[in-house]
Amino acid sequence: MPVAHLSLDPAAVLAPVRRRLFGGFVEQMGRGVYGGIFDPGHPASDRYGNREDVIELVRELGVSTVRYPGGNYVSGYRWEDGVGPVEARPTRLDLSWHALDTNRFGLNEFVTWCRAAGVEPMMAVNLGTRGVQEAVDLLEYCNVESGTHLADLRRAHGSPAPHNIRIWCLGNEMDGDWQVGQKPAHDYGLLARATARAMRSVDPDLELVACGSSGADMPTFAEWERVVLHETYDEVDYISAHAYYFEQDGDLASFLASGVHLDRYIEDVIHTADHVRAVRKASKYIDISLDEWNVWYQTAPRETEPGWHAGGRRLEEHYTVADAVVVGSMLISMLRHSDRVRVGALAQLVNVIAPIMTEPGGGVWRQTTFHPFALTSQRASGVVLHGTLSSPLHETAKHGQVPTVDAVATWDEDASSLNVFATNRSVSDSMSLEVDLRGFGVTHVVDALVLGGNDPYLRASASRPVQPRAASDVTLDDGVLRVSLPRASWGTVRVAA
């Protein structure tokens, strides 16, 4: 069996494990909110209409933050439509998804849901059809304790304590021609800078995310980031990045190597941001908020039928084991760059391109992609290690030669626990991974789990779960861990003293 080698040193620390890497994303579209996280009248819903069975899976998934309300939806967002008495809220046209928005679930409902789920809210402001004043009004409503019109309005709406939302996105994908209010980079940069300055006048300790381009394959990519950061560098903390992957034309080998593309994308964003830093003679570094990422085929229906409708099934991908392997490999890439990628948001959380699915009037179930996210979030703790990996290579049509095995490790010295996360990108061959752990004093394997190795196109369903299984060939001898990874698989091994 071909062998890959990973060498680790407890002194070679890349960065702390950042809990915000394991964020999610809820957008007002399809069944993401209505019939997803919020379903009044459902037997599993609490008195606020929040589905407690969904909240239970969100906790199991290990989600740390949730970005809201978009996504494309935010570029037409009128936040004040979704506060106050529900019966007085207007129904609006949602231009982003050609839908009707009833506003039954709004800002305060979202914060109530976050508190019930134990997650941190990450809010986005509308810089598509609105601007500085509306963003400041929203911030005042959320974060000022009392004594102003909008803070007292929030209190009158049943939320006496401020929401204290710390991290804010300044719009969404403003370079995309699908975006309501699309803008050139310079125009967006000026607006984002003015908005950031005004918001910091209200709350100087906010963390702010400027819009990067909508993806690495956009014609605007890199030049957009350069122009936007030139205008906003002193006012923001992060530049956003969005990354979606899917298998094309039966090319499973290239799909399984999507992490190679993500590595290059992240590094290109870092280099662009650092170029602006050098030009501006700035001392601080801009980090990355990878606040949309997932597998997304864009073949699931966008609309249930012609016309304007509320809710309905939209973008409900049915994920395979191969999709889950890619999700796991993207998390490996994010951890490996966690010195600069400090925020992540899996897009999305429930029903819409999501790891959690609900049945109308029924239960909830886990897609295949649920497991690598949940296991990585649950196990990654302490610090990410800067490892040295050597692996056999193989050829792919899209990415050229790629390492067949990819891996990263985290070390929690307080718990004397080390976790390895690895993927085998080969479509045909098992691989052995050897990890040199002699500097850690670990003595035994706690457990080892693997997903994949049989049918890469197997899907889970409400009646047929697909679960990781115990790895069949794992040893730890004289401080060297050896684990067998079947073809097209993702796995994790936990060792301890």
Residue pairs with C-beta under 8 A, 6 or more apart in sequence:
1 429
1 430
1 431
1 432
1 484
2 392
2 404
2 429
2 431
2 432
3 392
3 431
3 432
3 433
3 434
4 389
4 390
4 391
4 392
4 403
4 404
4 405
4 407
4 431
4 432
4 433
4 434
5 389
5 390
5 391
5 433
5 434
5 435
5 436
6 387
6 388
6 389
6 407
6 409
6 420
6 422
6 433
6 434
6 435
6 436
7 387
7 388
7 389
7 435
7 436
8 385
8 387
8 409
8 411
8 418
8 435
8 436
8 437
8 439
8 440
9 385
9 439
10 385
10 411
10 413
10 439
10 440
11 439
12 385
12 386
12 387
13 383
13 384
13 385
13 386
13 411
14 336
14 338
14 339
14 383
14 384
14 385
14 386
15 338
15 339
15 383
15 384
16 338
16 382
16 383
16 384
17 335
17 338
17 380
17 381
17 382
17 383
17 384
17 410
18 338
18 342
18 343
19 64
20 64
20 65
20 120
20 167
20 342
20 343
20 344
21 64
21 331
21 334
21 335
21 338
21 341
21 342
21 343
21 344
22 62
22 63
22 64
22 344
22 373
22 376
22 377
22 380
23 63
23 64
23 65
23 66
23 67
23 122
23 291
23 343
23 344
23 345
23 346
24 58
24 61
24 63
24 65
24 66
24 67
24 119
24 345
24 346
24 347
24 348
24 349
25 66
25 67
25 68
25 71
25 291
25 292
25 345
25 346
25 347
25 348
25 349
26 32
26 33
26 36
26 37
26 66
26 67
26 68
26 69
26 110
26 348
26 349
26 350
27 33
27 68
27 69
27 70
27 71
27 72
27 73
27 347
27 348
27 352
28 69
28 70
28 71
28 73
28 94
28 101
28 105
29 70
29 71
29 72
29 73
29 94
29 96
29 97
29 99
29 314
29 315
29 352
30 97
30 311
30 312
30 313
30 314
30 315
30 316
30 351
30 352
31 311
31 312
31 313
31 314
31 316
31 350
31 351
31 352
31 358
32 348
32 349
32 350
32 351
32 352
32 354
33 105
34 102
34 104
34 105
34 310
34 311
35 311
35 351
35 358
35 360
36 51
36 54
36 349
36 350
36 351
36 352
36 354
36 358
37 50
37 51
37 54
37 55
37 58
37 113
37 349
37 350
38 49
38 50
38 51
38 104
38 105
38 109
38 113
39 45
39 49
39 51
39 358
40 49
41 49
42 51
42 361
44 51
44 52
44 53
44 54
44 363
45 51
45 52
46 52
46 116
48 109
48 112
48 113
48 116
49 105
49 109
50 112
50 113
50 116
51 358
51 364
52 116
53 363
53 364
54 350
54 356
54 358
54 364
55 113
55 116
55 117
57 356
57 364
57 366
57 370
58 117
58 119
58 349
58 356
59 117
59 118
60 374
61 355
61 356
61 370
61 373
61 374
61 377
62 373
62 374
62 376
62 377
62 378
63 117
63 119
63 346
63 349
63 377
64 119
64 120
64 377
65 119
65 120
65 121
65 122
65 167
65 343
65 345
66 114
66 117
66 119
66 120
66 121
66 122
66 345
66 349
67 122
67 123
67 124
67 169
67 291
67 345
68 110
68 121
68 122
68 123
68 124
69 77
69 110
69 124
70 77
70 96
70 124
70 172
71 96
71 124
71 172
71 292
71 347
71 348
72 96
72 97
72 172
72 173
72 178
72 179
72 180
73 94
73 96
73 97
74 124
74 125
74 126
74 128
74 169
74 171
74 172
75 96
75 126
75 127
75 128
75 129
75 171
75 172
75 174
75 179
75 180
75 181
76 94
76 95
76 96
76 126
76 128
76 129
76 180
76 181
77 124
77 125
77 126
77 130
78 92
78 126
78 130
79 106
79 107
79 126
79 134
79 137
79 138
79 141
80 137
81 89
81 90
81 92
81 101
81 103
81 106
82 89
82 103
82 105
82 106
82 107
82 108
82 109
83 106
83 107
83 108
83 141
83 153
83 154
83 157
84 157
86 104
89 102
89 103
89 104
89 106
90 103
91 100
91 101
91 102
91 103
91 310
92 100
92 101
92 103
93 99
93 100
93 101
93 308
94 100
94 101
95 180
96 179
96 180
97 302
97 314
98 303
98 308
99 303
99 308
99 309
99 310
99 311
99 312
100 308
100 309
100 310
101 310
102 310
107 138
107 141
107 142
108 154
108 157
108 158
108 159
110 121
111 121
111 159
111 163
111 165
114 120
114 121
120 166
120 167
121 163
121 165
122 165
122 167
122 168
122 169
122 291
122 343
122 345
123 138
123 142
123 165
123 167
123 168
123 169
124 168
124 169
124 170
124 171
124 172
125 134
125 135
125 138
125 139
125 168
125 169
125 170
125 171
125 195
126 134
126 135
126 171
127 135
127 170
127 171
127 174
127 181
127 183
127 188
127 191
127 192
127 195
127 211
128 171
128 172
128 174
128 179
128 180
128 181
128 182
129 180
129 181
131 191
131 194
131 195
132 191
132 194
132 195
132 198
135 170
135 195
135 198
135 199
136 195
136 198
136 199
136 201
136 202
137 150
139 168
139 199
139 202
139 203
139 206
140 148
140 150
140 151
140 202
141 150
141 151
141 153
141 154
142 154
142 162
142 163
142 164
142 165
143 162
143 163
143 164
143 165
143 202
143 203
144 150
144 151
144 162
144 202
145 151
145 161
145 162
146 152
146 155
151 162
154 162
154 163
166 205
166 206
166 207
167 206
167 207
167 208
167 209
167 343
168 199
168 206
168 207
168 208
168 209
169 209
169 211
169 240
169 289
169 291
170 192
170 195
170 196
170 208
170 209
170 210
170 211
170 232
170 236
171 188
171 192
171 211
172 179
172 211
173 179
173 211
173 213
173 214
173 242
174 181
174 182
174 183
174 188
174 211
175 182
175 183
175 185
175 188
175 211
175 213
175 214
175 218
175 220
175 224
176 182
176 214
176 218
183 191
185 220
185 223
185 224
185 227
185 228
186 227
186 231
188 211
188 228
189 210
189 227
189 228
189 229
189 230
189 231
189 232
190 231
192 210
192 211
192 228
192 231
192 232
192 235
192 236
193 231
193 232
193 235
196 208
196 210
196 232
196 235
196 236
197 235
199 206
199 208
200 206
200 208
200 235
207 237
207 238
208 235
208 236
208 237
208 238
209 236
209 237
209 238
209 239
209 240
209 289
209 291
209 343
210 228
210 229
210 232
210 236
210 238
210 239
210 240
211 228
211 239
211 240
212 224
212 225
212 228
212 239
212 240
212 241
212 242
212 269
213 220
213 221
213 222
213 224
213 225
214 220
214 242
215 221
215 242
215 243
215 244
216 243
216 261
216 264
216 265
216 268
218 224
221 268
222 268
222 269
222 272
225 239
225 269
225 272
225 273
226 272
226 275
226 276
228 239
229 236
229 239
229 272
229 273
229 276
229 286
230 276
230 279
230 280
233 276
233 277
233 280
233 282
233 286
234 282
236 286
237 286
237 287
238 286
238 287
238 288
238 289
238 342
238 343
239 269
239 273
239 286
239 287
239 288
239 289
240 288
240 289
240 290
240 291
240 292
241 265
241 266
241 269
241 288
241 289
241 290
241 291
242 290
242 291
242 292
242 293
242 347
243 261
243 262
243 265
243 290
243 292
243 293
243 330
244 292
244 293
244 294
244 295
244 296
244 347
245 255
245 258
245 261
245 262
245 295
245 296
245 326
245 330
246 255
246 295
246 296
246 297
246 298
247 254
247 255
247 297
247 322
248 254
248 255
251 396
251 397
251 398
252 322
252 427
252 456
252 488
253 394
253 395
253 396
253 397
253 425
253 427
254 396
254 397
254 398
254 399
255 322
255 326
256 322
256 325
256 326
256 329
256 423
256 425
256 426
256 427
256 488
257 396
257 398
257 399
257 402
257 425
258 326
258 329
258 330
259 326
259 329
259 330
259 332
259 333
259 406
259 423
260 399
260 402
260 403
261 398
261 399
262 293
262 330
262 333
262 334
263 333
263 336
263 337
266 288
266 290
266 333
266 334
266 337
266 340
266 341
267 337
269 288
270 288
270 337
270 340
273 285
273 286
273 288
274 285
276 282
276 286
277 284
277 285
277 286
285 340
287 340
287 341
287 342
287 343
288 337
288 340
288 341
288 342
288 343
289 342
289 343
289 344
289 345
290 334
290 341
290 343
290 344
290 345
291 343
291 344
291 345
291 347
292 345
292 347
293 330
293 334
293 344
293 345
293 346
293 347
294 327
294 346
294 347
294 348
294 353
294 369
295 317
295 319
295 323
295 326
295 327
295 353
295 369
296 315
296 317
296 347
296 353
297 317
298 315
299 317
300 313
300 314
300 315
300 316
300 317
300 318
300 353
301 313
301 314
301 315
301 316
302 314
302 315
303 309
303 312
303 314
304 312
304 313
304 314
305 312
313 351
314 352
315 352
315 353
316 351
316 352
316 353
316 354
316 357
317 323
317 353
318 367
318 459
319 355
319 367
319 368
319 369
319 459
319 460
320 368
320 456
320 457
320 458
320 459
321 368
321 451
321 452
321 454
321 455
321 456
321 457
321 458
321 459
321 466
321 488
322 452
322 456
322 457
322 488
323 368
323 369
324 367
324 368
324 369
324 370
324 371
324 372
324 451
324 452
324 490
325 372
325 423
325 451
325 452
325 456
325 488
325 489
325 490
327 346
327 369
327 372
327 373
328 372
328 373
328 376
328 421
328 423
328 451
328 490
329 406
329 423
329 425
329 490
331 372
331 373
331 376
331 421
332 406
332 407
332 408
332 421
332 422
332 423
333 406
334 341
334 344
335 376
335 380
335 384
335 408
335 410
335 421
336 384
336 408
338 384
346 355
346 373
347 353
348 354
349 355
349 356
350 356
350 357
350 358
351 357
351 358
354 367
355 366
355 367
355 369
355 370
355 373
355 374
356 364
356 365
356 366
356 367
356 370
357 364
357 365
357 366
357 367
357 462
358 364
359 365
359 462
362 462
363 462
365 460
365 461
365 462
365 465
366 460
366 465
367 460
368 451
368 458
368 459
368 460
368 466
371 451
371 466
371 467
371 468
372 451
372 490
375 449
375 468
375 492
376 421
376 492
379 410
379 419
379 421
379 492
379 494
380 410
380 419
380 421
381 410
381 412
381 415
381 417
381 419
382 410
382 411
382 412
382 413
382 414
382 415
382 417
383 410
383 411
383 412
383 413
384 408
384 409
384 410
385 408
385 409
385 410
385 411
387 407
387 408
387 409
389 403
389 405
389 406
389 407
391 403
391 404
391 405
391 406
391 431
392 403
392 404
392 405
392 431
393 401
393 402
393 403
393 404
394 401
394 402
394 404
394 425
394 426
395 401
396 402
402 425
403 425
404 424
404 425
404 426
404 429
404 431
405 422
405 423
405 424
405 425
405 431
405 433
405 485
406 422
406 423
406 425
407 420
407 421
407 422
407 423
407 433
407 435
408 420
408 421
408 422
409 418
409 419
409 420
409 421
409 435
410 418
410 419
410 421
411 417
411 418
411 440
412 418
415 496
416 441
416 442
416 496
416 497
417 446
417 494
417 495
417 496
418 437
418 440
418 442
418 494
418 495
418 496
419 492
419 493
419 494
419 495
420 433
420 435
420 481
420 483
420 492
420 493
420 494
420 495
421 490
421 491
421 492
422 433
422 483
422 485
422 490
422 491
422 492
422 493
423 485
423 489
423 490
423 491
424 430
424 431
424 452
424 485
424 486
424 487
424 488
424 489
425 488
426 487
426 488
427 456
427 487
427 488
428 487
429 487
430 453
430 484
430 485
430 486
430 487
431 484
431 485
432 482
432 483
432 484
432 485
433 481
433 482
433 483
433 484
433 485
434 480
434 481
434 482
435 480
435 481
435 482
435 483
435 493
436 479
436 480
437 476
437 479
437 480
437 481
437 495
438 478
438 479
438 480
439 479
440 479
440 495
440 497
441 497
442 476
442 479
442 495
442 496
442 497
443 476
443 496
443 497
444 476
444 495
444 496
445 474
445 475
445 476
445 481
445 493
445 494
445 495
446 494
446 495
446 496
447 470
447 493
447 494
448 470
448 471
448 474
448 483
448 491
448 492
448 493
448 494
449 468
449 469
449 470
449 471
449 491
449 492
449 493
450 468
450 469
450 470
450 471
450 485
450 486
450 489
450 490
450 491
451 466
451 467
451 468
451 469
451 489
451 490
451 491
452 486
452 487
452 488
452 489
452 490
452 491
453 485
453 486
453 487
453 488
453 489
454 486
456 488
458 466
459 466
460 466
468 491
471 483
471 484
471 491
471 493
472 484
473 482
473 483
473 484
474 481
474 482
474 483
474 484
474 493
475 481
475 482
476 482
476 495
481 493
481 495
483 491
483 493
485 491
